[in-house]
C-alpha cells in the first residue's frame, strides 16, 4: 500500500510539473498582452486628457482590466515617489526576477514619456505597444506549441518513473 501511494505521488509530481510549466507559458502570454494593452490605454489617455504620466498610470492601475498585472503596482508606487517614467521603469526592472521584453520596452520609454514633446511621446508609446504585441504573439505561439508538449511530457515522465520504480 505504501509503495503504491509513493508511486502515485511521484506520478502526480511529474504531471503537476508539466502542467505548471504549461501554465507559466500561458501566464507569460497574458502578461505581455496586458502590458501591451496598458501602453495602448496610456497612449490614448495621454492624447485625450494630456494629464501627467503619473496621473495616467494611477488612473489605469485602478481599472479592473489591469488588476493583478505583475509589476504595475511597483511601477505606479515608484511613479508616485519620483514622478519620472524612467524611475518607475527602473523600479519595475529591479523588481522583476528576470527582466524581459516588458522591462526593456518600458526602460526605452523612460527617455521619452513625460520629457519629450507630446507627438514624440505618443509615437514612442505606439512603438512600445507594437513591440509588446509582437512579443505577446510569439508567447501565445510558444504556449500553444509547447504547452501541450509540457503536459504530455509530465504524464509520460510520470508513467516512466512509475514503471521504473515499480
VEXDRENFI-606220 format. One record per residue: x, y, z of N, C-alpha, C in turn; residue in three letters. Coordinates in pm, whole numbers. Layout:
<recs>
{nu:X&nv:Y&nw:Z&cau:X&cav:Y&caw:Z&cu:X&cv:Y&cw:Z&residuo:ALA}
...
</recs>
This chain:
<recs>
{nu:82&nv:-120&nw:0&cau:0&cav:0&caw:0&cu:87&cv:127&cw:0&residuo:UNK}
{nu:191&nv:126&nw:82&cau:279&cav:242&caw:91&cu:354&cv:266&cw:-38&residuo:UNK}
{nu:396&nv:158&nw:-104&cau:468&cav:172&caw:-231&cu:377&cv:229&cw:-339&residuo:UNK}
{nu:253&nv:183&nw:-344&cau:157&cav:232&caw:-443&cu:129&cv:381&cw:-420&residuo:UNK}
{nu:117&nv:420&nw:-295&cau:94&cav:561&caw:-264&cu:214&cv:645&cw:-304&residuo:UNK}
{nu:333&nv:595&nw:-278&cau:455&cav:666&caw:-319&cu:464&cv:681&cw:-469&residuo:UNK}
{nu:431&nv:575&nw:-542&cau:433&cav:582&caw:-689&cu:329&cv:681&cw:-742&residuo:UNK}
{nu:214&nv:682&nw:-677&cau:110&cav:778&caw:-716&cu:158&cv:921&cw:-693&residuo:UNK}
{nu:223&nv:945&nw:-581&cau:276&cav:1079&caw:-551&cu:383&cv:1120&cw:-652&residuo:UNK}
{nu:470&nv:1028&nw:-689&cau:573&cav:1058&caw:-788&cu:509&cv:1091&cw:-922&residuo:UNK}
{nu:412&nv:1009&nw:-962&cau:341&cav:1035&caw:-1088&cu:275&cv:1172&cw:-1086&residuo:UNK}
{nu:204&nv:1202&nw:-977&cau:136&cav:1331&caw:-965&cu:235&cv:1447&cw:-966&residuo:UNK}
{nu:352&nv:1429&nw:-907&cau:454&cav:1533&caw:-909&cu:500&cv:1566&cw:-1050&residuo:UNK}
{nu:523&nv:1464&nw:-1130&cau:563&cav:1487&caw:-1269&cu:451&cv:1555&cw:-1349&residuo:UNK}
{nu:330&nv:1507&nw:-1329&cau:216&cav:1564&caw:-1402&cu:198&cv:1711&cw:-1364&residuo:UNK}
{nu:204&nv:1741&nw:-1236&cau:187&cav:1880&caw:-1192&cu:301&cv:1968&cw:-1240&residuo:UNK}
{nu:420&nv:1915&nw:-1250&cau:532&cav:1993&caw:-1302&cu:507&cv:2029&cw:-1448&residuo:UNK}
{nu:462&nv:1933&nw:-1527&cau:431&cav:1960&caw:-1667&cu:320&cv:2062&cw:-1684&residuo:UNK}
{nu:215&nv:2047&nw:-1606&cau:103&cav:2141&caw:-1612&cu:145&cv:2279&cw:-1562&residuo:UNK}
{nu:231&nv:2283&nw:-1463&cau:280&cav:2412&caw:-1412&cu:361&cv:2487&cw:-1516&residuo:UNK}
{nu:445&nv:2416&nw:-1589&cau:524&cav:2480&caw:-1694&cu:433&cv:2532&cw:-1805&residuo:UNK}
{nu:333&nv:2453&nw:-1842&cau:238&cav:2498&caw:-1945&cu:161&cv:2620&cw:-1896&residuo:UNK}
{nu:124&nv:2619&nw:-1770&cau:52&cav:2733&caw:-1713&cu:140&cv:2859&cw:-1711&residuo:UNK}
{nu:268&nv:2844&nw:-1682&cau:357&cav:2962&caw:-1680&cu:375&cv:3018&cw:-1821&residuo:UNK}
{nu:373&nv:2934&nw:-1922&cau:380&cav:2983&caw:-2061&cu:255&cv:3064&cw:-2096&residuo:UNK}
{nu:139&nv:3014&nw:-2053&cau:14&cav:3086&caw:-2077&cu:11&cv:3218&cw:-2001&residuo:UNK}
{nu:59&nv:3218&nw:-1878&cau:62&cav:3340&caw:-1797&cu:153&cv:3445&cw:-1858&residuo:UNK}
{nu:265&nv:3404&nw:-1911&cau:357&cav:3497&caw:-1977&cu:289&cv:3564&cw:-2095&residuo:UNK}
{nu:217&nv:3487&nw:-2175&cau:146&cav:3543&caw:-2291&cu:39&cv:3643&cw:-2245&residuo:UNK}
{nu:-35&nv:3608&nw:-2140&cau:-137&cav:3700&caw:-2088&cu:-75&cv:3828&cw:-2034&residuo:UNK}
{nu:36&nv:3814&nw:-1962&cau:103&cav:3930&caw:-1904&cu:152&cv:4026&cw:-2013&residuo:UNK}
{nu:213&nv:3972&nw:-2117&cau:260&cav:4056&caw:-2228&cu:143&cv:4128&cw:-2296&residuo:UNK}
{nu:33&nv:4056&nw:-2316&cau:-83&cav:4117&caw:-2380&cu:-141&cv:4228&cw:-2292&residuo:UNK}
{nu:-143&nv:4207&nw:-2160&cau:-195&cav:4311&caw:-2070&cu:-105&cv:4434&cw:-2069&residuo:UNK}
{nu:27&nv:4413&nw:-2070&cau:117&cav:4529&caw:-2075&cu:102&cv:4603&cw:-2207&residuo:UNK}
{nu:80&nv:4531&nw:-2315&cau:58&cav:4594&caw:-2444&cu:-69&cv:4679&cw:-2439&residuo:UNK}
{nu:-174&nv:4624&nw:-2379&cau:-299&cav:4699&caw:-2364&cu:-279&cv:4819&cw:-2270&residuo:UNK}
{nu:-199&nv:4802&nw:-2167&cau:-170&cav:4914&caw:-2076&cu:-106&cv:5029&cw:-2153&residuo:UNK}
{nu:-8&nv:4998&nw:-2238&cau:58&cav:5104&caw:-2315&cu:-38&cv:5170&cw:-2414&residuo:UNK}
{nu:-126&nv:5090&nw:-2474&cau:-226&cav:5148&caw:-2565&cu:-319&cv:5243&cw:-2490&residuo:UNK}
{nu:-367&nv:5199&nw:-2373&cau:-456&cav:5284&caw:-2293&cu:-382&cv:5408&cw:-2242&residuo:UNK}
{nu:-256&nv:5390&nw:-2206&cau:-174&cav:5502&caw:-2160&cu:-163&cv:5606&cw:-2271&residuo:UNK}
{nu:-138&nv:5559&nw:-2393&cau:-126&cav:5648&caw:-2508&cu:-257&cv:5723&cw:-2534&residuo:UNK}
{nu:-369&nv:5651&nw:-2528&cau:-499&cav:5714&caw:-2552&cu:-528&cv:5819&cw:-2445&residuo:UNK}
{nu:-501&nv:5786&nw:-2321&cau:-525&cav:5881&caw:-2211&cu:-435&cv:6003&cw:-2225&residuo:UNK}
{nu:-310&nv:5981&nw:-2261&cau:-218&cav:6094&caw:-2277&cu:-264&cv:6184&cw:-2391&residuo:UNK}
{nu:-309&nv:6123&nw:-2498&cau:-352&cav:6201&caw:-2614&cu:-481&cv:6278&cw:-2587&residuo:UNK}
{nu:-574&nv:6217&nw:-2516&cau:-704&cav:6281&caw:-2495&cu:-706&cv:6376&cw:-2376&residuo:UNK}
{nu:-643&nv:6338&nw:-2266&cau:-652&cav:6421&caw:-2146&cu:-532&cv:6513&cw:-2128&residuo:UNK}
{nu:-418&nv:6473&nw:-2184&cau:-293&cav:6547&caw:-2168&cu:-254&cv:6562&cw:-2020&residuo:UNK}
{nu:-296&nv:6462&nw:-1942&cau:-264&cav:6461&caw:-1800&cu:-118&cv:6419&cw:-1781&residuo:UNK}
{nu:-69&nv:6439&nw:-1661&cau:68&cav:6398&caw:-1630&cu:75&cv:6245&cw:-1633&residuo:UNK}
{nu:187&nv:6191&nw:-1681&cau:201&cav:6045&caw:-1687&cu:176&cv:5976&cw:-1553&residuo:UNK}
{nu:215&nv:6040&nw:-1443&cau:193&cav:5983&caw:-1310&cu:43&cv:5963&cw:-1284&residuo:UNK}
{nu:-36&nv:6062&nw:-1322&cau:-181&cav:6054&caw:-1301&cu:-244&cv:5948&cw:-1391&residuo:UNK}
{nu:-196&nv:5938&nw:-1513&cau:-249&cav:5838&caw:-1606&cu:-220&cv:5698&cw:-1553&residuo:UNK}
{nu:-98&nv:5675&nw:-1507&cau:-62&cav:5543&caw:-1453&cu:-148&cv:5509&cw:-1333&residuo:UNK}
{nu:-169&nv:5605&nw:-1246&cau:-251&cav:5582&caw:-1127&cu:-396&cv:5550&cw:-1166&residuo:UNK}
{nu:-446&nv:5622&nw:-1266&cau:-582&cav:5601&caw:-1312&cu:-597&cv:5461&cw:-1376&residuo:UNK}
{nu:-501&nv:5423&nw:-1458&cau:-509&cav:5292&caw:-1524&cu:-492&cv:5177&cw:-1425&residuo:UNK}
{nu:-414&nv:5198&nw:-1321&cau:-394&cav:5093&caw:-1221&cu:-526&cv:5056&cw:-1154&residuo:UNK}
{nu:-616&nv:5153&nw:-1142&cau:-743&cav:5129&caw:-1075&cu:-843&cv:5053&cw:-1162&residuo:UNK}
{nu:-816&nv:5042&nw:-1291&cau:-908&cav:4971&caw:-1379&cu:-903&cv:4820&cw:-1353&residuo:UNK}
{nu:-1019&nv:4758&nw:-1361&cau:-1028&cav:4614&caw:-1337&cu:-948&cv:4533&cw:-1438&residuo:UNK}
{nu:-934&nv:4585&nw:-1559&cau:-863&cav:4510&caw:-1663&cu:-718&cv:4485&cw:-1626&residuo:UNK}
{nu:-660&nv:4572&nw:-1544&cau:-519&cav:4561&caw:-1509&cu:-496&cv:4510&cw:-1367&residuo:UNK}
{nu:-601&nv:4463&nw:-1302&cau:-588&cav:4408&caw:-1168&cu:-502&cv:4282&cw:-1174&residuo:UNK}
{nu:-401&nv:4279&nw:-1090&cau:-314&cav:4162&caw:-1085&cu:-204&cv:4161&cw:-1189&residuo:UNK}
{nu:-190&nv:4268&nw:-1265&cau:-83&cav:4275&caw:-1365&cu:50&cv:4286&cw:-1294&residuo:UNK}
{nu:137&nv:4189&nw:-1319&cau:264&cav:4182&caw:-1248&cu:347&cv:4309&cw:-1272&residuo:UNK}
{nu:386&nv:4374&nw:-1165&cau:475&cav:4489&caw:-1171&cu:407&cv:4624&cw:-1180&residuo:UNK}
{nu:278&nv:4627&nw:-1207&cau:209&cav:4755&caw:-1222&cu:206&cv:4833&cw:-1092&residuo:UNK}
{nu:181&nv:4764&nw:-982&cau:178&cav:4832&caw:-853&cu:315&cv:4888&cw:-817&residuo:UNK}
{nu:419&nv:4812&nw:-845&cau:557&cav:4858&caw:-822&cu:585&cv:4982&cw:-904&residuo:UNK}
{nu:544&nv:4977&nw:-1029&cau:570&cav:5090&caw:-1120&cu:494&cv:5215&cw:-1076&residuo:UNK}
{nu:367&nv:5202&nw:-1041&cau:290&cav:5320&caw:-1002&cu:336&cv:5377&cw:-868&residuo:UNK}
{nu:379&nv:5292&nw:-776&cau:428&cav:5345&caw:-649&cu:560&cv:5420&cw:-671&residuo:UNK}
{nu:647&nv:5368&nw:-758&cau:770&cav:5439&caw:-790&cu:740&cv:5568&cw:-865&residuo:UNK}
{nu:636&nv:5564&nw:-948&cau:592&cav:5684&caw:-1019&cu:547&cv:5790&cw:-920&residuo:UNK}
{nu:475&nv:5748&nw:-816&cau:427&cav:5841&caw:-716&cu:539&cv:5906&cw:-638&residuo:UNK}
{nu:648&nv:5831&nw:-615&cau:761&cav:5885&caw:-540&cu:840&cv:5988&cw:-621&residuo:UNK}
{nu:867&nv:5956&nw:-747&cau:957&cav:6041&caw:-824&cu:887&cv:6124&cw:-932&residuo:UNK}
{nu:777&nv:6072&nw:-986&cau:710&cav:6140&caw:-1096&cu:777&cv:6115&cw:-1230&residuo:UNK}
{nu:878&nv:6032&nw:-1232&cau:954&cav:6005&caw:-1354&cu:921&cv:5867&cw:-1409&residuo:UNK}
{nu:889&nv:5861&nw:-1537&cau:861&cav:5733&caw:-1602&cu:987&cv:5647&cw:-1601&residuo:UNK}
{nu:1102&nv:5709&nw:-1621&cau:1228&cav:5635&caw:-1623&cu:1253&cv:5569&cw:-1487&residuo:UNK}
{nu:1230&nv:5641&nw:-1379&cau:1249&cav:5586&caw:-1245&cu:1151&cv:5472&cw:-1220&residuo:UNK}
{nu:1027&nv:5488&nw:-1264&cau:926&cav:5383&caw:-1246&cu:963&cv:5258&cw:-1324&residuo:UNK}
{nu:1014&nv:5275&nw:-1445&cau:1055&cav:5160&caw:-1527&cu:1176&cv:5090&cw:-1464&residuo:UNK}
{nu:1267&nv:5166&nw:-1409&cau:1383&cav:5107&caw:-1341&cu:1340&cv:5027&cw:-1218&residuo:UNK}
{nu:1243&nv:5080&nw:-1144&cau:1192&cav:5009&caw:-1027&cu:1127&cv:4878&cw:-1067&residuo:UNK}
{nu:1055&nv:4880&nw:-1179&cau:993&cav:4757&caw:-1228&cu:1099&cv:4656&cw:-1271&residuo:UNK}
{nu:1202&nv:4703&nw:-1340&cau:1309&cav:4614&caw:-1386&cu:1383&cv:4551&cw:-1267&residuo:UNK}
{nu:1402&nv:4628&nw:-1160&cau:1469&cav:4574&caw:-1041&cu:1381&cv:4472&cw:-970&residuo:UNK}
{nu:1249&nv:4494&nw:-973&cau:1157&cav:4403&caw:-905&cu:1141&cv:4271&cw:-980&residuo:UNK}
{nu:1162&nv:4274&nw:-1111&cau:1147&cav:4151&caw:-1190&cu:1262&cv:4056&cw:-1161&residuo:UNK}
{nu:1229&nv:3928&nw:-1153&cau:1333&cav:3828&caw:-1129&cu:1428&cv:3822&cw:-1248&residuo:UNK}
{nu:1368&nv:3816&nw:-1366&cau:1446&cav:3816&caw:-1490&cu:1386&cv:3921&cw:-1581&residuo:UNK}
{nu:1450&nv:4036&nw:-1596&cau:1395&cav:4139&caw:-1684&cu:1376&cv:4084&cw:-1825&residuo:UNK}
{nu:1258&nv:4109&nw:-1881&cau:1225&cav:4058&caw:-2013&cu:1184&cv:4170&cw:-2106&residuo:UNK}
{nu:1098&nv:4136&nw:-2200&cau:1056&cav:4230&caw:-2304&cu:982&cv:4350&cw:-2245&residuo:UNK}
{nu:897&nv:4327&nw:-2146&cau:821&cav:4437&caw:-2087&cu:916&cv:4539&cw:-2025&residuo:UNK}
{nu:1008&nv:4491&nw:-1947&cau:1101&cav:4581&caw:-1878&cu:1189&cv:4657&cw:-1979&residuo:UNK}
{nu:1233&nv:4590&nw:-2085&cau:1315&cav:4656&caw:-2186&cu:1237&cv:4764&cw:-2257&residuo:UNK}
{nu:1113&nv:4736&nw:-2293&cau:1031&cav:4836&caw:-2361&cu:1005&cv:4955&cw:-2270&residuo:UNK}
{nu:970&nv:4928&nw:-2144&cau:942&cav:5039&caw:-2052&cu:1067&cv:5121&cw:-2023&residuo:UNK}
{nu:1182&nv:5056&nw:-2013&cau:1306&cav:5131&caw:-1994&cu:1337&cv:5219&cw:-2115&residuo:UNK}
{nu:1308&nv:5170&nw:-2234&cau:1332&cav:5251&caw:-2354&cu:1237&cv:5370&cw:-2361&residuo:UNK}
{nu:1120&nv:5358&nw:-2300&cau:1025&cav:5469&caw:-2298&cu:1061&cv:5575&cw:-2193&residuo:UNK}
{nu:1149&nv:5540&nw:-2101&cau:1184&cav:5631&caw:-1992&cu:1246&cv:5762&cw:-2038&residuo:UNK}
{nu:1315&nv:5760&nw:-2151&cau:1377&cav:5883&caw:-2202&cu:1279&cv:5973&cw:-2275&residuo:UNK}
{nu:1158&nv:5924&nw:-2300&cau:1064&cav:5997&caw:-2383&cu:939&cv:6042&cw:-2307&residuo:UNK}
{nu:875&nv:5949&nw:-2238&cau:747&cav:5977&caw:-2173&cu:765&cv:6076&cw:-2060&residuo:UNK}
{nu:689&nv:6184&nw:-2068&cau:694&cav:6288&caw:-1967&cu:806&cv:6389&cw:-1988&residuo:UNK}
{nu:889&nv:6368&nw:-2091&cau:1004&cav:6455&caw:-2114&cu:995&cv:6525&cw:-2250&residuo:UNK}
{nu:973&nv:6446&nw:-2353&cau:973&cav:6497&caw:-2491&cu:838&cv:6559&cw:-2525&residuo:UNK}
{nu:830&nv:6625&nw:-2641&cau:701&cav:6679&caw:-2686&cu:596&cv:6568&cw:-2703&residuo:UNK}
{nu:470&nv:6607&nw:-2699&cau:359&cav:6512&caw:-2699&cu:365&cv:6415&cw:-2816&residuo:UNK}
{nu:392&nv:6464&nw:-2936&cau:393&cav:6376&caw:-3053&cu:500&cv:6268&cw:-3043&residuo:UNK}
{nu:615&nv:6302&nw:-2989&cau:720&cav:6202&caw:-2971&cu:680&cv:6100&cw:-2865&residuo:UNK}
{nu:615&nv:6146&nw:-2760&cau:568&cav:6054&caw:-2656&cu:466&cv:5956&cw:-2713&residuo:UNK}
{nu:371&nv:6008&nw:-2791&cau:268&cav:5922&caw:-2849&cu:330&cv:5821&cw:-2945&residuo:UNK}
{nu:426&nv:5865&nw:-3024&cau:493&cav:5776&caw:-3118&cu:570&cv:5667&cw:-3044&residuo:UNK}
{nu:641&nv:5705&nw:-2940&cau:718&cav:5607&caw:-2862&cu:625&cv:5506&cw:-2795&residuo:UNK}
{nu:514&nv:5552&nw:-2741&cau:418&cav:5461&caw:-2679&cu:358&cv:5366&cw:-2782&residuo:UNK}
{nu:330&nv:5415&nw:-2901&cau:277&cav:5329&caw:-3007&cu:380&cv:5223&cw:-3048&residuo:UNK}
{nu:506&nv:5266&nw:-3058&cau:612&cav:5172&caw:-3093&cu:628&cv:5066&cw:-2984&residuo:UNK}
{nu:626&nv:5109&nw:-2858&cau:637&cav:5015&caw:-2747&cu:522&cv:4915&cw:-2744&residuo:UNK}
{nu:401&nv:4964&nw:-2769&cau:284&cav:4875&caw:-2773&cu:297&cv:4775&cw:-2888&residuo:UNK}
{nu:348&nv:4821&nw:-3001&cau:367&cav:4731&caw:-3116&cu:470&cv:4623&cw:-3085&residuo:UNK}
{nu:579&nv:4662&nw:-3020&cau:680&cav:4563&caw:-2981&cu:624&cv:4459&cw:-2885&residuo:UNK}
{nu:547&nv:4506&nw:-2789&cau:487&cav:4412&caw:-2694&cu:380&cv:4325&cw:-2760&residuo:UNK}
{nu:310&nv:4379&nw:-2860&cau:212&cav:4297&caw:-2933&cu:282&cv:4184&cw:-3006&residuo:UNK}
{nu:398&nv:4214&nw:-3065&cau:475&cav:4110&caw:-3133&cu:524&cv:4005&cw:-3033&residuo:UNK}
{nu:574&nv:4052&nw:-2919&cau:621&cav:3958&caw:-2816&cu:506&cv:3873&cw:-2762&residuo:UNK}
{nu:389&nv:3935&nw:-2745&cau:273&cav:3860&caw:-2697&cu:231&cv:3754&cw:-2798&residuo:UNK}
{nu:237&nv:3788&nw:-2925&cau:203&cav:3691&caw:-3029&cu:302&cv:3574&cw:-3027&residuo:UNK}
{nu:431&nv:3604&nw:-3012&cau:531&cav:3497&caw:-3001&cu:505&cv:3410&cw:-2879&residuo:UNK}
{nu:470&nv:3474&nw:-2767&cau:446&cav:3399&caw:-2644&cu:321&cv:3312&cw:-2656&residuo:UNK}
{nu:217&nv:3362&nw:-2724&cau:97&cav:3280&caw:-2746&cu:130&cv:3159&cw:-2833&residuo:UNK}
{nu:210&nv:3182&nw:-2936&cau:250&cav:3072&caw:-3024&cu:335&cv:2970&cw:-2947&residuo:UNK}
{nu:426&nv:3019&nw:-2865&cau:509&cav:2931&caw:-2782&cu:423&cv:2851&cw:-2684&residuo:UNK}
{nu:326&nv:2917&nw:-2625&cau:236&cav:2850&caw:-2532&cu:153&cv:2744&cw:-2604&residuo:UNK}
{nu:105&nv:2778&nw:-2721&cau:26&cav:2682&caw:-2798&cu:110&cv:2562&cw:-2838&residuo:UNK}
{nu:232&nv:2590&nw:-2882&cau:318&cav:2484&caw:-2931&cu:374&cv:2398&cw:-2818&residuo:UNK}
{nu:425&nv:2462&nw:-2713&cau:496&cav:2388&caw:-2610&cu:412&cv:2355&cw:-2487&residuo:UNK}
{nu:298&nv:2422&nw:-2470&cau:214&cav:2394&caw:-2354&cu:164&cv:2251&cw:-2353&residuo:UNK}
{nu:111&nv:2206&nw:-2466&cau:65&cav:2068&caw:-2474&cu:179&cv:1969&cw:-2459&residuo:UNK}
{nu:294&nv:2005&nw:-2516&cau:411&cav:1919&caw:-2504&cu:452&cv:1903&cw:-2358&residuo:UNK}
{nu:452&nv:2013&nw:-2284&cau:489&cav:2007&caw:-2141&cu:392&cv:1918&cw:-2064&residuo:UNK}
{nu:264&nv:1932&nw:-2094&cau:165&cav:1847&caw:-2024&cu:187&cv:1700&cw:-2056&residuo:UNK}
{nu:204&nv:1670&nw:-2184&cau:225&cav:1530&caw:-2222&cu:355&cv:1475&cw:-2165&residuo:UNK}
{nu:460&nv:1557&nw:-2165&cau:588&cav:1512&caw:-2109&cu:576&cv:1484&cw:-1960&residuo:UNK}
{nu:499&nv:1565&nw:-1889&cau:477&cav:1541&caw:-1747&cu:411&cv:1407&cw:-1722&residuo:UNK}
{nu:308&nv:1378&nw:-1802&cau:239&cav:1250&caw:-1788&cu:332&cv:1135&cw:-1825&residuo:UNK}
{nu:402&nv:1150&nw:-1938&cau:490&cav:1040&caw:-1982&cu:606&cv:1016&cw:-1886&residuo:UNK}
{nu:667&nv:1122&nw:-1837&cau:776&cav:1105&caw:-1742&cu:726&cv:1046&cw:-1611&residuo:UNK}
{nu:605&nv:1085&nw:-1571&cau:546&cav:1026&caw:-1451&cu:522&cv:877&cw:-1468&residuo:UNK}
{nu:469&nv:839&nw:-1586&cau:448&cav:698&caw:-1613&cu:581&cv:622&cw:-1618&residuo:UNK}
{nu:681&nv:682&nw:-1681&cau:812&cav:620&caw:-1688&cu:870&cv:597&cw:-1548&residuo:UNK}
{nu:858&nv:697&nw:-1463&cau:909&cav:684&caw:-1327&cu:836&cv:574&cw:-1252&residuo:UNK}
{nu:705&nv:565&nw:-1270&cau:627&cav:460&caw:-1204&cu:670&cv:322&cw:-1252&residuo:UNK}
{nu:690&nv:309&nw:-1384&cau:729&cav:179&caw:-1439&cu:869&cv:141&cw:-1390&residuo:UNK}
{nu:962&nv:236&nw:-1389&cau:1098&cav:207&caw:-1347&cu:1104&cv:173&cw:-1198&residuo:UNK}
{nu:1029&nv:244&nw:-1119&cau:1033&cav:223&caw:-974&cu:946&cv:108&cw:-925&residuo:UNK}
{nu:852&nv:66&nw:-1009&cau:760&cav:-40&caw:-966&cu:825&cv:-175&cw:-959&residuo:UNK}
</recs>
